[in-house]
Amino acid sequence: MSTKIFSILLFLGGFLGVGMFGYSLYQQTQVQSQMNASMSVINDSIISTRVVIRETSTVLDPLTETTTALAQIEQREQATVQHLASMNAHLRTTADSETQIITGLDNLNSYVTHAGSSLQKLADTNHTLLQTGRTSLYSAQQEGGQVGQLNTLTTQTITQLRTLNGKLAPLRLLP
C-alpha cells in the first residue's frame, strides 16, 4: 500500500517539477519580449540621434532645439538602462528558480533510484524465499513418503512378530 502512495507522490513530484520548468520557460519568453522592446527603443534612439546630428550639422542656429532633443534621447537611454537592469534582476531570479528546479529534480531522481534499488532487493529476497519454500516443500513431501513407507514396514514387522510369537508360544511351556 505504501509503495503505491510513494509511486503516486513520485509521479506528483515529477509532474510538479515539469510544471515549474514550463513556468520558468514562460518567464524567459516574457523577459525576451521585454528585451526585444528595449532593443527597439534603443534602435529608435539611435535613429533619432542620427537625425539630430544631421540637423545640427546643417543648421547650427537652433542650438536650443538640438540640446532639447539630445536631453530627451538621454532620458530614453537612461530608461533603457533601467529596463535592462530590471531584466537582469529578473533573469537572475529566473536562473535561481531553474537551479532550484534542477536541484529538486536531482533529489527526486535520487529518491527514485533508491526506491528502485530497494524494490530490487525486496524482489531478490522474495525470490530466495520462494526457492527455499519450494525446496522445503519437496523435502517435506519426500520425508512424508518415507515416513509412510516406514510406517507400512513397521506394521508389517509387528504383524510378522505377532505371527512368530504365536508360533513360538508353545515353546514357553518348555522347562
Summary of the structure (lengths in Angstrom):
residues: 175
radius of gyration: 46.9
end to end distance: 82.9
largest distance: 168.2
contacts: 393
relative contact order: 0.07
helix: 96%
strand: 0%
